[in-house]
Structures are given as structure tokens and as C-alpha cells.
């Protein structure tokens, strides 16, 4: 009986390919007993070639899947990078816009402080002018009228000091405290004007 030794190098380890090769190899071995060595070699070579082709196809298919997965991964990585870049740009623009708005708001607040402070100074000056105009009239008044006039003027110094503090308060006023500062100034100014009216009433017309 003729014995033929066949060596096959199977590089693909897929179970399906291994089983297929084993099945293909069993066929030509059945012909060993027939004594046709050349025919057997041809069949074995054909089976070997078929197995190699199948293994090559399986390897190519697997490689194609890996290439497709790598391409998808690369695209996802690119998309993520692009999204992060856009997010960084939006964050930067938002921060820049917020800074600009903050500067604008601070500038507007400073202008408002200055305007209200100047207006308060003018109103205080008018009140002091009206008070000072009573001086010449008091000089012509009787002693009794003068005494009553001087008594009525006693609160003036404290009232003027309070108003001066109100004017200074504009320097640190905020959007939240503007109404409070303005209301206090107007109240203290009204008190001073009221004192002036009371003192004036003590003098002859």
C-alpha cells in the first residue's frame, strides 16, 4: 500500500476553516489505496489551494471589518475633537461677551453715580442758599424774633452733616442700593428745607 505524507500549513485559526480543511483533506486520502500517486498529489494540491483560498478570503473579510471599525473610530474621534473645539470657541466668545457687558454695566453705573451725586450737590446748594438768605432778615428782626429764629436753626448743622454723608454715599452705590441712597438723600433734604421754613416763619415778612 502506498503511503503519502501530506503537510499543510494552516494560518487561519477560524474553527469553520479548520473543519472545512479537514473535510477536504479526507477526500483525497481515500484514494491512497488505488495506487495513483500523481492523481492523489493533484487532488491534495487542489484541496490545499481551496483551503488556502478560503482562509485568505476569511482573513481579508476579517481585515476589512477591522479597517471599517478603525475608520468609524477615527471619524468618531474627529467628530469629538471638532465638537470640543466648537465648544471651546463658544465658551470663549461667551466669556468675552460677558466681560464686555460687565465693563459696559460698570461704566453705566459709574456714570449714574456721578450724575446723581452732582444733582444732589446742586440741590443741597440751593437749600443752603435759601437758608443763608434768612441772615439779612434776621438782622432786622426784634430780639425776641431773633431768639426764636436761632432756636429754630439748632438742628441745621446735624441735618447738613447727614446730607453730606448722603452725597458721599453715591460713590459706593450699586444697582441694588440706588433707590435706598436716593430716598435717604431726598428725606434728609426735605427735613432741612422744613427746618428752613420753620426758621423763616419766626422772622417778620
TAQUIUR-V213109 format. One record per residue. N is the residue number from 1. PSI is psi in whole degrees, -180 to 180 (999 if undefined). OMEGA is omega in whole degrees, 0 to 359 (NA if undefined). BURIAL is b if it has 16 or more other C-alpha atoms within 10 Angstrom, else e. Layout:
BEGIN
((N;PSI;OMEGA;BURIAL) (N;PSI;OMEGA;BURIAL))
END
This chain:
BEGIN
((1;134;180;e) (2;128;180;e) (3;125;181;e) (4;125;179;e) (5;123;182;e) (6;125;177;e) (7;126;180;e) (8;135;176;e) (9;110;181;e) (10;112;184;e) (11;-24;181;e) (12;127;186;b) (13;12;179;e) (14;132;181;e) (15;-38;182;e) (16;-39;180;e) (17;-40;180;b) (18;-44;180;b) (19;-38;181;e) (20;-44;180;e) (21;-42;180;b) (22;-41;180;e) (23;-43;180;e) (24;-37;185;b) (25;-26;180;b) (26;-30;185;e) (27;-53;183;e) (28;-25;181;b) (29;-21;179;b) (30;-19;182;e) (31;1;183;e) (32;-40;183;b) (33;-17;184;e) (34;-16;176;e) (35;3;181;e) (36;85;186;e) (37;-43;182;e) (38;-41;181;e) (39;-39;180;e) (40;-42;179;b) (41;-41;179;b) (42;-42;181;e) (43;-41;179;b) (44;-41;179;b) (45;-39;180;b) (46;-43;179;e) (47;-42;179;b) (48;-43;180;b) (49;-41;180;e) (50;-42;179;e) (51;-41;179;b) (52;-41;179;b) (53;-44;180;e) (54;-42;179;b) (55;-40;180;b) (56;-41;178;e) (57;-42;179;e) (58;-41;180;b) (59;-42;179;b) (60;-41;179;e) (61;-43;179;e) (62;-42;180;e) (63;-37;179;e) (64;-41;178;e) (65;-42;178;e) (66;-41;179;e) (67;-41;179;e) (68;-43;179;e) (69;-41;180;e) (70;-39;179;e) (71;-42;178;e) (72;-41;179;e) (73;-42;179;e) (74;-40;180;e) (75;-42;178;e) (76;-41;178;e) (77;-42;179;e) (78;-44;180;e) (79;-42;180;e) (80;-40;179;e) (81;-43;179;e) (82;-42;180;e) (83;-41;179;e) (84;-39;179;e) (85;-45;179;e) (86;-40;179;e) (87;-42;178;e) (88;-40;180;e) (89;-43;179;e) (90;-42;179;e) (91;-42;180;e) (92;-44;179;e) (93;-41;180;e) (94;-41;180;e) (95;-42;179;e) (96;-43;179;e) (97;-41;179;e) (98;-40;178;e) (99;-43;180;e) (100;-42;179;e) (101;-38;178;e) (102;-42;179;e) (103;-41;180;e) (104;-43;180;e) (105;-41;180;e) (106;-40;178;e) (107;-42;179;e) (108;-40;179;e) (109;-43;179;b) (110;-41;179;b) (111;-41;179;e) (112;-42;178;b) (113;-49;182;b) (114;-44;182;e) (115;-47;181;e) (116;-36;180;b) (117;-44;179;b) (118;-40;178;e) (119;-40;179;e) (120;-40;179;b) (121;-42;180;b) (122;-41;180;e) (123;-39;177;e) (124;-39;179;b) (125;-41;178;e) (126;-40;180;e) (127;-42;179;b) (128;-35;178;b) (129;-44;179;e) (130;-35;179;e) (131;-42;182;b) (132;-28;180;e) (133;-14;179;e) (134;-16;182;b) (135;-54;181;e) (136;-36;180;e) (137;-38;181;e) (138;-28;180;b) (139;-28;181;e) (140;-5;184;e) (141;165;177;b) (142;167;180;e) (143;-40;180;e) (144;-43;180;e) (145;-40;178;b) (146;-42;180;b) (147;-44;179;e) (148;-39;179;b) (149;-48;180;b) (150;-38;179;e) (151;-38;181;e) (152;-24;182;b) (153;-6;184;b) (154;-40;180;e) (155;-10;189;e) (156;-44;183;b) (157;-47;180;e) (158;-37;180;e) (159;-41;177;b) (160;-37;178;b) (161;-41;179;e) (162;-41;180;b) (163;-38;177;b) (164;-39;177;b) (165;-36;178;e) (166;-40;180;b) (167;-42;179;b) (168;-30;182;e) (169;-21;178;b) (170;-25;182;b) (171;-28;182;e) (172;11;181;e) (173;143;176;b) (174;175;178;b) (175;-32;181;e) (176;-25;185;e) (177;-1;182;e) (178;-49;183;b) (179;-39;180;e) (180;-46;180;e) (181;-44;181;b) (182;-43;181;b) (183;-40;180;e) (184;-41;178;b) (185;-47;181;b) (186;-37;178;b) (187;-49;182;e) (188;-35;178;b) (189;-40;179;b) (190;-37;178;e) (191;-44;179;b) (192;-44;179;b) (193;-36;177;b) (194;-41;177;e) (195;-40;179;b) (196;-42;179;b) (197;-41;180;e) (198;-44;180;e) (199;-40;179;b) (200;-34;182;b) (201;-16;180;e) (202;-12;181;b) (203;156;178;b) (204;151;180;e) (205;999;NA;e))
END
